[in-house]
């Protein structure tokens, strides 16, 4: 199962220039991170999903950490108890849980108000479930623009 999961490994995108979106500026997060300060990072988008616990366990078994970029309501609702349990266990075990927006919409096609909604609604869910606001956001489809 783990080898199948690794075959769908999502790696960080390397952008050629930083672009700032209005909601990031408003929130004091006017920085686009396009490169990691180490060789590579394992990241998983579009969750939480049923393989979440298997991925977490595989990393725990080798002393590794990973990042889950989750949505609020894409494949399933973040508030479903199974998803709450998965996210809390991962967070408590030191894995990073980060934002991938509420409903996985392409931010480059949305108004600033819609972008704010996508980010803030998921921020609220993080606070309710994990007690923290996400430190990182990965825009779905890499959808960022000059705003």
Backbone as JSON Lines, residues from 0, in Angstrom:
{"i":0,"aa":"X","n":[0.82,-1.19,0.0],"ca":[0.0,0.0,0.0],"c":[0.86,1.25,0.0]}
{"i":1,"aa":"X","n":[1.92,1.25,0.82],"ca":[2.76,2.44,0.91],"c":[3.46,2.73,-0.41]}
{"i":2,"aa":"X","n":[3.92,1.7,-1.12],"ca":[4.59,1.95,-2.4],"c":[3.64,2.59,-3.4]}
{"i":3,"aa":"X","n":[2.38,2.2,-3.34],"ca":[1.38,2.83,-4.21],"c":[1.22,4.3,-3.83]}
{"i":4,"aa":"X","n":[1.19,4.56,-2.54],"ca":[1.04,5.95,-2.09],"c":[2.24,6.79,-2.48]}
{"i":5,"aa":"X","n":[3.42,6.2,-2.38],"ca":[4.61,6.96,-2.77],"c":[4.63,7.27,-4.25]}
{"i":6,"aa":"X","n":[3.97,6.42,-5.05],"ca":[3.95,6.67,-6.48],"c":[3.13,7.9,-6.83]}
{"i":7,"aa":"X","n":[2.28,8.35,-5.9],"ca":[1.51,9.56,-6.14],"c":[2.05,10.73,-5.33]}
{"i":8,"aa":"X","n":[3.29,10.61,-4.94],"ca":[3.95,11.64,-4.14],"c":[3.87,12.99,-4.83]}
{"i":9,"aa":"X","n":[3.43,13.98,-4.06],"ca":[3.38,15.35,-4.57],"c":[4.6,16.09,-4.04]}
{"i":10,"aa":"X","n":[5.4,16.68,-4.91],"ca":[6.58,17.43,-4.48],"c":[6.32,18.92,-4.62]}
{"i":11,"aa":"X","n":[7.11,19.7,-3.94],"ca":[6.93,21.16,-3.95],"c":[7.18,21.7,-5.35]}
{"i":12,"aa":"X","n":[6.36,22.67,-5.75],"ca":[6.52,23.32,-7.05],"c":[7.59,24.39,-6.95]}
{"i":13,"aa":"X","n":[8.38,24.5,-7.97],"ca":[9.42,25.51,-7.98],"c":[8.97,26.64,-8.9]}
{"i":14,"aa":"X","n":[8.73,27.79,-8.34],"ca":[8.3,28.95,-9.11],"c":[9.52,29.79,-9.46]}
{"i":15,"aa":"X","n":[9.43,30.5,-10.55],"ca":[10.57,31.31,-10.97],"c":[10.58,32.69,-10.33]}
{"i":16,"aa":"X","n":[9.42,33.19,-9.92],"ca":[9.39,34.49,-9.24],"c":[8.23,34.51,-8.25]}
{"i":17,"aa":"X","n":[8.42,35.2,-7.13],"ca":[7.35,35.27,-6.15],"c":[6.21,36.16,-6.63]}
{"i":18,"aa":"X","n":[4.97,35.72,-6.39],"ca":[3.78,36.49,-6.74],"c":[2.94,36.58,-5.48]}
{"i":19,"aa":"X","n":[2.42,37.76,-5.19],"ca":[1.67,37.97,-3.95],"c":[0.19,38.12,-4.24]}
{"i":20,"aa":"X","n":[-0.65,37.36,-3.55],"ca":[-2.08,37.48,-3.68],"c":[-2.6,38.36,-2.56]}
{"i":21,"aa":"X","n":[-3.64,39.08,-2.81],"ca":[-4.17,40.05,-1.85],"c":[-4.45,39.45,-0.47]}
{"i":22,"aa":"X","n":[-5.09,38.28,-0.36],"ca":[-5.36,37.78,0.99],"c":[-4.11,37.54,1.81]}
{"i":23,"aa":"X","n":[-3.01,37.13,1.18],"ca":[-1.78,36.91,1.91],"c":[-1.27,38.22,2.47]}
{"i":24,"aa":"X","n":[-1.32,39.26,1.67],"ca":[-0.86,40.57,2.11],"c":[-1.7,41.06,3.28]}
{"i":25,"aa":"X","n":[-3.0,40.91,3.2],"ca":[-3.89,41.35,4.26],"c":[-3.6,40.63,5.57]}
{"i":26,"aa":"X","n":[-3.18,39.39,5.46],"ca":[-2.94,38.58,6.64],"c":[-1.48,38.63,7.07]}
{"i":27,"aa":"X","n":[-0.67,39.44,6.4],"ca":[0.73,39.55,6.78],"c":[1.56,38.37,6.32]}
{"i":28,"aa":"X","n":[1.11,37.67,5.31],"ca":[1.82,36.49,4.81],"c":[2.26,36.71,3.38]}
{"i":29,"aa":"X","n":[2.79,37.87,3.09],"ca":[3.12,38.24,1.72],"c":[4.41,37.6,1.23]}
{"i":30,"aa":"X","n":[4.53,36.31,1.4],"ca":[5.71,35.62,0.93],"c":[5.3,34.31,0.27]}
{"i":31,"aa":"X","n":[5.79,34.1,-0.92],"ca":[5.57,32.83,-1.6],"c":[6.84,32.01,-1.43]}
{"i":32,"aa":"X","n":[6.72,30.83,-0.87],"ca":[7.87,29.95,-0.68],"c":[7.89,29.01,-1.87]}
{"i":33,"aa":"X","n":[8.96,29.07,-2.63],"ca":[9.03,28.25,-3.83],"c":[10.1,27.16,-3.75]}
{"i":34,"aa":"X","n":[10.92,27.2,-2.72],"ca":[11.95,26.18,-2.55],"c":[12.13,25.85,-1.07]}
{"i":35,"aa":"X","n":[12.36,24.59,-0.8],"ca":[12.62,24.15,0.57],"c":[14.1,24.34,0.89]}
{"i":36,"aa":"X","n":[14.42,24.37,2.17],"ca":[15.8,24.52,2.59],"c":[16.46,23.16,2.85]}
{"i":37,"aa":"X","n":[15.96,22.13,2.22],"ca":[16.53,20.8,2.33],"c":[16.31,20.09,1.0]}
{"i":38,"aa":"X","n":[16.71,18.85,0.9],"ca":[16.69,18.15,-0.39],"c":[15.3,17.99,-0.99]}
{"i":39,"aa":"X","n":[14.33,17.58,-0.18],"ca":[12.98,17.4,-0.69],"c":[12.0,17.29,0.47]}
{"i":40,"aa":"X","n":[10.73,17.37,0.15],"ca":[9.69,17.24,1.16],"c":[8.57,16.39,0.59]}
{"i":41,"aa":"X","n":[8.06,15.49,1.4],"ca":[6.89,14.71,1.03],"c":[5.65,15.51,1.43]}
{"i":42,"aa":"X","n":[4.77,15.75,0.47],"ca":[3.54,16.46,0.76],"c":[2.38,15.75,0.08]}
{"i":43,"aa":"X","n":[1.2,15.93,0.64],"ca":[0.0,15.25,0.15],"c":[-1.12,16.27,0.06]}
{"i":44,"aa":"X","n":[-1.74,16.38,-1.09],"ca":[-2.8,17.36,-1.31],"c":[-4.18,16.69,-1.33]}
{"i":45,"aa":"X","n":[-5.19,17.54,-1.15],"ca":[-6.6,17.2,-1.39],"c":[-7.26,16.35,-0.31]}
{"i":46,"aa":"X","n":[-6.61,16.12,0.8],"ca":[-7.22,15.34,1.88],"c":[-8.11,16.2,2.74]}
{"i":47,"aa":"X","n":[-8.54,15.71,3.87],"ca":[-8.21,14.38,4.37],"c":[-8.92,13.29,3.56]}
{"i":48,"aa":"X","n":[-8.28,12.13,3.51],"ca":[-8.82,11.03,2.72],"c":[-8.51,9.72,3.43]}
{"i":49,"aa":"X","n":[-9.04,8.65,2.91],"ca":[-8.95,7.36,3.61],"c":[-7.52,6.87,3.78]}
{"i":50,"aa":"X","n":[-6.6,7.22,2.91],"ca":[-5.21,6.76,3.02],"c":[-4.39,7.59,4.0]}
{"i":51,"aa":"X","n":[-4.98,8.62,4.56],"ca":[-4.28,9.53,5.46],"c":[-3.57,8.78,6.6]}
{"i":52,"aa":"X","n":[-4.28,7.91,7.29],"ca":[-3.69,7.18,8.43],"c":[-2.57,6.25,7.96]}
{"i":53,"aa":"X","n":[-2.72,5.63,6.8],"ca":[-1.67,4.75,6.28],"c":[-0.4,5.54,5.97]}
{"i":54,"aa":"X","n":[-0.55,6.72,5.4],"ca":[0.6,7.56,5.09],"c":[1.29,7.98,6.39]}
{"i":55,"aa":"X","n":[0.5,8.46,7.34],"ca":[1.06,8.88,8.63],"c":[1.81,7.74,9.29]}
{"i":56,"aa":"X","n":[1.23,6.55,9.32],"ca":[1.87,5.39,9.95],"c":[3.17,5.03,9.25]}
{"i":57,"aa":"X","n":[3.17,5.08,7.93],"ca":[4.39,4.75,7.18],"c":[5.52,5.72,7.55]}
{"i":58,"aa":"X","n":[5.22,7.0,7.65],"ca":[6.23,7.98,8.03],"c":[6.65,7.8,9.48]}
{"i":59,"aa":"X","n":[5.69,7.55,10.37],"ca":[6.02,7.32,11.77],"c":[6.95,6.12,11.92]}
{"i":60,"aa":"X","n":[6.73,5.08,11.15],"ca":[7.52,3.85,11.26],"c":[8.99,4.05,10.9]}
{"i":61,"aa":"X","n":[9.28,5.08,10.11],"ca":[10.68,5.33,9.74],"c":[11.2,6.62,10.37]}
{"i":62,"aa":"X","n":[10.44,7.17,11.32],"ca":[10.87,8.39,12.0],"c":[10.79,9.63,11.15]}
{"i":63,"aa":"X","n":[9.96,9.6,10.13],"ca":[9.83,10.74,9.23],"c":[8.61,11.58,9.51]}
{"i":64,"aa":"X","n":[8.57,12.73,8.89],"ca":[7.44,13.65,8.98],"c":[7.01,14.02,7.58]}
{"i":65,"aa":"X","n":[5.75,14.38,7.45],"ca":[5.22,14.77,6.16],"c":[4.25,15.93,6.35]}
{"i":66,"aa":"X","n":[3.81,16.5,5.25],"ca":[2.86,17.61,5.29],"c":[1.61,17.21,4.53]}
{"i":67,"aa":"X","n":[0.47,17.42,5.17],"ca":[-0.83,17.18,4.55],"c":[-1.47,18.53,4.25]}
{"i":68,"aa":"X","n":[-1.66,18.85,2.97],"ca":[-2.4,20.05,2.56],"c":[-3.85,19.63,2.38]}
{"i":69,"aa":"X","n":[-4.71,20.06,3.29],"ca":[-6.08,19.56,3.32],"c":[-7.09,20.62,2.89]}
{"i":70,"aa":"X","n":[-8.22,20.13,2.43],"ca":[-9.37,20.96,2.08],"c":[-10.43,20.81,3.15]}
{"i":71,"aa":"X","n":[-11.37,21.73,3.16],"ca":[-12.47,21.65,4.1],"c":[-13.59,20.75,3.58]}
{"i":72,"aa":"X","n":[-13.86,20.86,2.3],"ca":[-14.96,20.07,1.73],"c":[-14.66,19.82,0.26]}
{"i":73,"aa":"X","n":[-13.9,18.76,0.01],"ca":[-13.54,18.4,-1.35],"c":[-13.97,16.95,-1.58]}
{"i":74,"aa":"X","n":[-13.19,16.0,-1.11],"ca":[-13.59,14.58,-1.2],"c":[-14.54,14.21,-0.08]}
{"i":75,"aa":"X","n":[-14.35,14.83,1.07],"ca":[-15.24,14.64,2.21],"c":[-15.11,15.86,3.1]}
{"i":76,"aa":"X","n":[-16.0,15.98,4.05],"ca":[-16.0,17.16,4.92],"c":[-14.97,17.01,6.03]}
{"i":77,"aa":"X","n":[-14.21,18.06,6.26],"ca":[-13.18,18.05,7.3],"c":[-13.77,17.8,8.68]}
{"i":78,"aa":"X","n":[-15.05,18.12,8.87],"ca":[-15.7,17.94,10.17],"c":[-16.22,16.52,10.42]}
{"i":79,"aa":"X","n":[-16.17,15.64,9.42],"ca":[-16.54,14.24,9.65],"c":[-15.62,13.7,10.74]}
{"i":80,"aa":"X","n":[-16.17,12.97,11.68],"ca":[-15.39,12.54,12.84],"c":[-14.14,11.76,12.47]}
{"i":81,"aa":"X","n":[-14.22,10.91,11.46],"ca":[-13.04,10.16,11.03],"c":[-11.93,11.11,10.56]}
{"i":82,"aa":"X","n":[-12.31,12.17,9.86],"ca":[-11.32,13.15,9.4],"c":[-10.75,13.95,10.57]}
{"i":83,"aa":"X","n":[-11.6,14.34,11.49],"ca":[-11.14,15.04,12.69],"c":[-10.11,14.18,13.42]}
{"i":84,"aa":"X","n":[-10.41,12.91,13.6],"ca":[-9.5,12.0,14.3],"c":[-8.18,11.85,13.56]}
{"i":85,"aa":"X","n":[-8.23,11.71,12.23],"ca":[-7.01,11.58,11.43],"c":[-6.13,12.83,11.56]}
{"i":86,"aa":"X","n":[-6.76,13.98,11.43],"ca":[-6.0,15.23,11.47],"c":[-5.39,15.47,12.85]}
{"i":87,"aa":"X","n":[-6.18,15.24,13.9],"ca":[-5.65,15.44,15.25],"c":[-4.49,14.49,15.54]}
{"i":88,"aa":"X","n":[-4.63,13.23,15.15],"ca":[-3.55,12.27,15.39],"c":[-2.29,12.69,14.64]}
{"i":89,"aa":"X","n":[-2.43,13.1,13.4],"ca":[-1.27,13.51,12.61],"c":[-0.61,14.73,13.22]}
{"i":90,"aa":"X","n":[-1.4,15.7,13.6],"ca":[-0.88,16.93,14.19],"c":[-0.17,16.63,15.52]}
{"i":91,"aa":"X","n":[-0.78,15.81,16.35],"ca":[-0.2,15.47,17.65],"c":[1.1,14.68,17.5]}
{"i":92,"aa":"X","n":[1.24,13.96,16.39],"ca":[2.45,13.17,16.16],"c":[3.52,13.96,15.4]}
{"i":93,"aa":"X","n":[3.3,15.26,15.22],"ca":[4.33,16.12,14.65],"c":[4.29,16.33,13.16]}
{"i":94,"aa":"X","n":[3.29,15.82,12.5],"ca":[3.17,16.06,11.06],"c":[2.54,17.44,10.85]}
{"i":95,"aa":"X","n":[2.86,18.05,9.73],"ca":[2.31,19.37,9.46],"c":[0.98,19.24,8.73]}
{"i":96,"aa":"X","n":[0.01,20.0,9.2],"ca":[-1.29,20.07,8.54],"c":[-1.4,21.5,8.01]}
{"i":97,"aa":"X","n":[-1.6,21.63,6.7],"ca":[-1.6,22.94,6.07],"c":[-2.84,23.11,5.19]}
{"i":98,"aa":"X","n":[-3.08,24.33,4.77],"ca":[-4.29,24.69,4.04],"c":[-4.15,24.45,2.53]}
{"i":99,"aa":"X","n":[-5.23,23.94,1.97],"ca":[-5.35,23.77,0.51],"c":[-6.7,24.36,0.07]}
{"i":100,"aa":"X","n":[-7.21,25.29,0.87],"ca":[-8.47,26.01,0.72],"c":[-9.68,25.15,1.1]}
{"i":101,"aa":"X","n":[-10.8,25.8,1.27],"ca":[-12.0,25.1,1.72],"c":[-12.5,24.1,0.68]}
{"i":102,"aa":"X","n":[-12.68,24.54,-0.56],"ca":[-13.34,23.66,-1.54],"c":[-12.53,23.4,-2.8]}
{"i":103,"aa":"X","n":[-11.22,23.67,-2.75],"ca":[-10.3,23.34,-3.84],"c":[-10.6,24.12,-5.13]}
{"i":104,"aa":"X","n":[-11.03,25.35,-4.99],"ca":[-11.27,26.19,-6.16],"c":[-9.97,26.87,-6.6]}
{"i":105,"aa":"X","n":[-9.86,27.14,-7.86],"ca":[-8.69,27.81,-8.41],"c":[-8.7,29.28,-7.99]}
{"i":106,"aa":"X","n":[-7.8,29.68,-7.11],"ca":[-7.8,31.03,-6.56],"c":[-7.59,32.1,-7.62]}
{"i":107,"aa":"X","n":[-6.9,31.79,-8.68],"ca":[-6.63,32.78,-9.72],"c":[-7.9,33.16,-10.48]}
{"i":108,"aa":"X","n":[-8.96,32.38,-10.34],"ca":[-10.21,32.68,-11.04],"c":[-11.25,33.33,-10.13]}
{"i":109,"aa":"X","n":[-10.91,33.57,-8.87],"ca":[-11.87,34.07,-7.89],"c":[-11.67,35.54,-7.58]}
{"i":110,"aa":"X","n":[-12.72,36.18,-7.08],"ca":[-12.6,37.55,-6.59],"c":[-11.84,37.52,-5.27]}
{"i":111,"aa":"X","n":[-11.38,38.68,-4.82],"ca":[-10.68,38.73,-3.54],"c":[-11.58,38.28,-2.39]}
{"i":112,"aa":"X","n":[-12.86,38.62,-2.46],"ca":[-13.8,38.19,-1.41],"c":[-13.95,36.67,-1.41]}
{"i":113,"aa":"X","n":[-13.99,36.06,-2.59],"ca":[-14.1,34.6,-2.66],"c":[-12.82,33.92,-2.16]}
{"i":114,"aa":"X","n":[-11.68,34.52,-2.47],"ca":[-10.41,33.98,-1.98],"c":[-10.39,34.04,-0.45]}
{"i":115,"aa":"X","n":[-10.77,35.2,0.09],"ca":[-10.83,35.33,1.55],"c":[-11.72,34.26,2.17]}
{"i":116,"aa":"X","n":[-12.88,34.04,1.56],"ca":[-13.81,33.02,2.07],"c":[-13.16,31.64,2.07]}
{"i":117,"aa":"X","n":[-12.53,31.27,0.96],"ca":[-11.9,29.95,0.84],"c":[-10.84,29.74,1.92]}
{"i":118,"aa":"X","n":[-10.07,30.78,2.2],"ca":[-8.99,30.68,3.18],"c":[-9.54,30.74,4.6]}
{"i":119,"aa":"X","n":[-10.39,31.72,4.86],"ca":[-10.88,31.93,6.22],"c":[-11.78,30.8,6.7]}
{"i":120,"aa":"X","n":[-12.58,30.24,5.82],"ca":[-13.45,29.14,6.25],"c":[-12.62,27.94,6.71]}
{"i":121,"aa":"X","n":[-11.54,27.64,5.99],"ca":[-10.68,26.54,6.41],"c":[-9.87,26.9,7.65]}
{"i":122,"aa":"X","n":[-9.44,28.16,7.76],"ca":[-8.76,28.61,8.99],"c":[-9.64,28.35,10.21]}
{"i":123,"aa":"X","n":[-10.93,28.67,10.1],"ca":[-11.87,28.44,11.21],"c":[-11.95,26.97,11.57]}
{"i":124,"aa":"X","n":[-11.96,26.11,10.56],"ca":[-12.01,24.66,10.82],"c":[-10.74,24.2,11.53]}
{"i":125,"aa":"X","n":[-9.59,24.7,11.11],"ca":[-8.32,24.36,11.77],"c":[-8.36,24.74,13.25]}
{"i":126,"aa":"X","n":[-8.85,25.95,13.52],"ca":[-8.91,26.4,14.9],"c":[-9.83,25.51,15.72]}
{"i":127,"aa":"X","n":[-10.97,25.16,15.17],"ca":[-11.92,24.29,15.88],"c":[-11.36,22.88,16.09]}
{"i":128,"aa":"X","n":[-10.67,22.34,15.11],"ca":[-10.21,20.95,15.16],"c":[-8.85,20.82,15.83]}
{"i":129,"aa":"X","n":[-7.91,21.69,15.48],"ca":[-6.53,21.56,15.96],"c":[-6.12,22.64,16.96]}
{"i":130,"aa":"X","n":[-6.9,23.7,17.04],"ca":[-6.57,24.78,17.95],"c":[-5.52,25.74,17.41]}
{"i":131,"aa":"X","n":[-5.2,25.64,16.13],"ca":[-4.21,26.51,15.5],"c":[-4.69,26.93,14.12]}
{"i":132,"aa":"X","n":[-4.11,28.01,13.63],"ca":[-4.34,28.46,12.26],"c":[-3.21,27.87,11.4]}
{"i":133,"aa":"X","n":[-3.49,27.45,10.18],"ca":[-2.41,26.88,9.36],"c":[-1.32,27.9,9.06]}
{"i":134,"aa":"X","n":[-0.09,27.42,9.02],"ca":[1.05,28.29,8.72],"c":[1.29,28.41,7.21]}
{"i":135,"aa":"X","n":[0.85,27.41,6.47],"ca":[1.1,27.39,5.03],"c":[-0.17,27.12,4.27]}
{"i":136,"aa":"X","n":[-0.23,27.66,3.06],"ca":[-1.33,27.44,2.13],"c":[-0.74,27.08,0.79]}
{"i":137,"aa":"X","n":[-1.22,26.01,0.21],"ca":[-0.85,25.67,-1.17],"c":[-2.09,25.9,-2.03]}
{"i":138,"aa":"X","n":[-2.02,26.87,-2.95],"ca":[-3.2,27.13,-3.79],"c":[-3.49,25.94,-4.7]}
{"i":139,"aa":"X","n":[-4.75,25.5,-4.76],"ca":[-5.09,24.42,-5.69],"c":[-4.69,24.79,-7.11]}
{"i":140,"aa":"X","n":[-4.22,23.83,-7.84],"ca":[-3.8,23.99,-9.24],"c":[-2.62,24.95,-9.4]}
{"i":141,"aa":"X","n":[-1.99,25.34,-8.29],"ca":[-0.94,26.35,-8.35],"c":[-1.49,27.7,-8.75]}
{"i":142,"aa":"X","n":[-2.79,27.91,-8.55],"ca":[-3.5,29.08,-9.04],"c":[-3.24,30.35,-8.23]}
{"i":143,"aa":"X","n":[-2.19,31.06,-8.62],"ca":[-1.91,32.36,-8.03],"c":[-1.72,33.35,-9.17]}
{"i":144,"aa":"X","n":[-1.93,34.62,-8.86],"ca":[-1.75,35.64,-9.9],"c":[-1.11,36.89,-9.31]}
{"i":145,"aa":"X","n":[-1.06,37.97,-10.07],"ca":[-0.35,39.18,-9.68],"c":[-0.99,39.93,-8.53]}
{"i":146,"aa":"X","n":[-2.21,39.59,-8.16],"ca":[-2.86,40.34,-7.08],"c":[-2.1,40.17,-5.82]}
